[in-house]
Amino acid sequence: MSIIALQTATDACSVALAVDGRIVFFEVESRPRRHGEMVAPMIASVMEKLQGNAPEAVAVASGPGSYTGLRIGVSSAKGAALALDVPMIAVPTLHCVAHAASTASNDCKHMLCVLHARADEWYGAWFTMEGVTPKPDQPAIIQTIPEWKRIVAEREDVTVVVGGGPTGPWHGVGPQPVLAAAPTARDVAILATGMLQNGETVDVDAFEPAYMRDFVARMPKQSIFDRLQF
């Protein structure tokens, strides 16, 4: 069983190839806002490893995360799945954060996995380890740091896992030290392997990323005309 996996929901863009649940190829580039340039060559590199054979599925981190990054990743995964005539698997980004944390530390029994959204807002979801697999307890929500502090205070033995964004605001939140664990395509690929075995695929045509908030357009700091030399 082979799966191509993409992760573009955070600042780092990555691609992986898993065969029978084992990562045989992995590439990552941490160049924010350059995902559109990087993802196609990365997919081409994976296809070279397959030597002309089609994978069983294409998987992608499905959100939440960067609005533009998600659109690039999901559209690329859709294009690859349609071109290869294989199913697509959507893996929640925060589930990938939980998986990254579980491989980085053996002390994470109960986790609040978070990603920075904007300003003081953070996406977050709760996970509990069942054996070596993180299982979601509740759907992801978006809250401010003070709101998350009140929620965490009601729980015991919780580790806050920051998958994207500064860790500083989270120090002192919860009884355990803050853990930084960025999600990558490796996490997407491993989780997708189990999902494919369970038949958890999505409708390629109808699927949309889990944005969890509206896109907010901002005026550029400098007009393009200001940069032109006349």
N, C-alpha and C positions, 0 to 999 in steps of 0.2 A: 504494500500500500504506500503510494507516494503522494505527498501533498506539497504544493507551493504555497508559501505563506508570506503575506505583506503586512508591514506595520508602518503607518504614516501618520498616526494620530498625535504623535508628540514631535519634539524638535528633531529627533533622530529618525532617519528613514532606513528601514532594514527589510531584507528578504531572506527567506530560509527555504530549504528543501528537507523534508522529513521522509524517511523511508522506514516503514514498519515502526513508527514511533521513535526513530533515532535521527538526530540532525546530521546530515551528511554534507550540507553546504550552508554557509551563513555569511552575509555581507551587511555591513552597517556603515552609514555615513551620517555624521552629526553636523549638518549644515542647514540651520533653520530657514524656512521659506524657499528651499531649493528642491523640494520633493518632486516637483513636476519634471525637473531635469534629470533626476537620478533614478526614478522608479523603473522607467522603460529599459535602460541598460542593465539594471539589476535583474529584471525578469529575463532578459536575454541571456545573462550569465547562468541563471538557473536552468533555462532550457538547454543550454549546452551540456550541462551535467546530465540531463535526461537522455541525451544522445538521440533526439528525434522521437522519443516515446512520450506519450501524453501522461500527465499525472492522473491520479484518481479524483482529485479535487483541487480547487483553489480556495485558500482561506485568507481572511483579511480582518484586522482589528476594526471593529464596527462602531466604535464610539463608546463614551464621549471622548472628546479631544479637540484638537485644532479643526476649525470649520473647514478651512481650505485643505488641510492635510487629509481629513476624512474624505472629502470629495475626490481628491486625487487617488487615494488608495482604493476606495470602493469602485470608482469608475475603471481603474486599471484592473482590479480583480474581476469586475464584470466582463470587461473586454477579453481578458484571458480565458475566463470560463466559457464564454460564448464561442471564442475562436477554437478552443480545444474540445468543445462539446462535453464539458465535465461539470459536475455540480459545484456550487459555491457555498462556503461555510462562513458565517459571520460570528466572530468571537468578540464578546464585549471587552473593551480596552481595560476596564478595571479588573476583570477576571485575569487578564494577562499580567497586570500589576501583582495580583495575589500570587500567581504562579511564579513570577520572578522572585517575590519575597520568600516563597517556600523553598526555592532552590538556593537562596542566599543565606537563610538562617533556619535552624531547626527549632527555634524558640517561639515561632509565630503560631499559636493555637487559634487565637481569635484576632482578626485583623480589621482595621478600618483602612481601606485603600483609597487614596485620594489623588486627584489630578487638579492642577490649577486651571480655573476657568477664565476669570478676568477679575481685575481689581482684587477685592477681598473674598470673592466667591470661589468655591472649590466643589468639584464633583466628588462624590464619595459613595462607597458601598461596603457592606459588612460581609466578611467571609470567615468560615470556620474550617479548619483542617480536618479532613476525614481520611486518615491514613496519610498518604503523601499527596493527596489531591485537595485543593481549596474548593469549598462549596459555597455559593452565594447564599446569604441568609435573607436578604431583602433587596428589592430593586434599587438601582442607583438614584440618588437625589442630588440636588445642588443647594449648598448652604454657605453662609459666611463663617469665618473662623470662630467668632463668639458663639454662633449657633452650634457649630460642631463641638466646641468645648463643653457646652451644656449637655449635649447628647453623650459625649464620651464619659463625662463625670458620672453618668448613671450606670456605667458598665465596669466590670472588673476584668483584669487580665487581658487588656486590649493593647495591641501594638499598632500604632499609626504608621502606615506605609505610604511614603510619598513617591508616586510614580512619575511625576513631572511637576516642576515648579520648585520654589525655594523651600528648604526644610526648616529654616529659621523660625517662621511663625508657628511651627508645630512643637517646638521644644517646650517641654513641661505639660503638654497635652496628653493625658493618659498616664498610666502607671509604668509603662515600659519606655525605653529609649526609642526615639524616632528612627525608623529604618528607611533608607532611600533605595528603591528598587525600580529602575526604569524598565518598562516593558519593551520587548523586541519581537521580531518575527519568529525567533525560536520558541517563545512562549505561545505565540499564535499557533505555530505548527503542532506543538505537543498537545495543546488543548483541542485543536481541530481534529487530531487523530481519533480521540475518544468520541468527539461529536459525530464524526463521519460513521464510526462504527454503530452509533445509536440512531443513525438516519437523520441527524439534525442539520439539514441543509435549508437554504432559503431560495425563494423565487428570484432568480437573477434579474428579471425585468422589473419587478415591483419593489425590490429591496431599496431602502433608504437608510443612511447612517443614523445612529442615535445621537443627534446633535445636542439635545436637552436644553438648548436655548436658541433664541433667534440670532441670526447674523446681524452684527452692527457695523455698518460702513463708517469709516473714518476718513476725514479729509487728510491728504498727504501733508507732511510738514513743509514740503517744498514742491512747487508746481513744476511739471516737466518743462515748461517754457522757461523757468528760471535757470535750468541747466543747459539750455541751448546756447551755442555761441553764434552770434550774428555778426 
